[in-house]
């Protein structure tokens, strides 16, 4: 269930400085949110994204909804790469 793909990948600045990472699925997004590489200064949008990703894994939310929440969380954490 968690391998559901996003319709469009999300590019984030993640890991080594200057490197970007393409997040292509619900499971990848969830792993990013749970990683120690995710900025500690994240807030309510990170928590909402985590809930949305879990809901999408369970089938009670769509991958589009989960992707939107993840994009918002990455933006809030200032790691969203355009």
N, C-alpha and C positions, 0 to 999 in steps of 0.2 A: 504493500500500500504506500509506503513512504517514498517509493521511487517515482512517483508521479512527477512528470516533467512540467516545467514552466513553459508557457508559450514563447517567451523571450527570456534569455538569460539575464541575470543581474550581475553587473561588474562592480566589484568592491575592492578597495585597497585593504589588503589583508595579508598578514604574515610579514615577510621581509619588507623594509621600507622601499618604496618605489615600485613594488610589485602589485599587480592586480590579479584577481581571481574571478573566474566566471562561475556563478552559482546557477545551476541548470535544473535543479529539482528540489522538491520539498525536503527530502532527506538531507541534501547538501546544505540547504538553508538552516535547517534545525541544528545540524552539526556546527555550523559557523556560529550561531547564536550561543551555543553551549561551550564553545571553545574559549580557552584562556587568552586567545588572541583578540577576542571581541573586546572593544574598549569598555573599561569598567564604569565610565561615566554615562553609560546608557540609561535610559529611563523608561517611562510608561509605554512608549512605542515598541521597545524591545520585548516587554512582557506581553503586549498584545500580539506581536508577531509570533512569539512562541506559542501562545494559545491558538492562534489562527493556523499555524503549521500543524499542530497536533490535531486540530479539528479537520484539516484537509486530509491528514493521514487516516483519520477515522471515517472519512467520507461525509462529514457534516458541514464541510466548507469546500469551496472549489479551489483548485490550484491558482486561479486568477486572484481570488480573495487573499490567499496566503502570500502570493507574490507581492501584491500591493502592500500588505502589512510588513513584509520583509524589507521592501524598498523604503518604506517610511522609517523603519528601525535603523537601517543603514544610513539614511539621511540624518536622523537624529544623532547617531554615533559619529557622524562626519567621516564615514568611510565609503560612501557611495561614490563610485567613479563614473563619470559620464563618458 
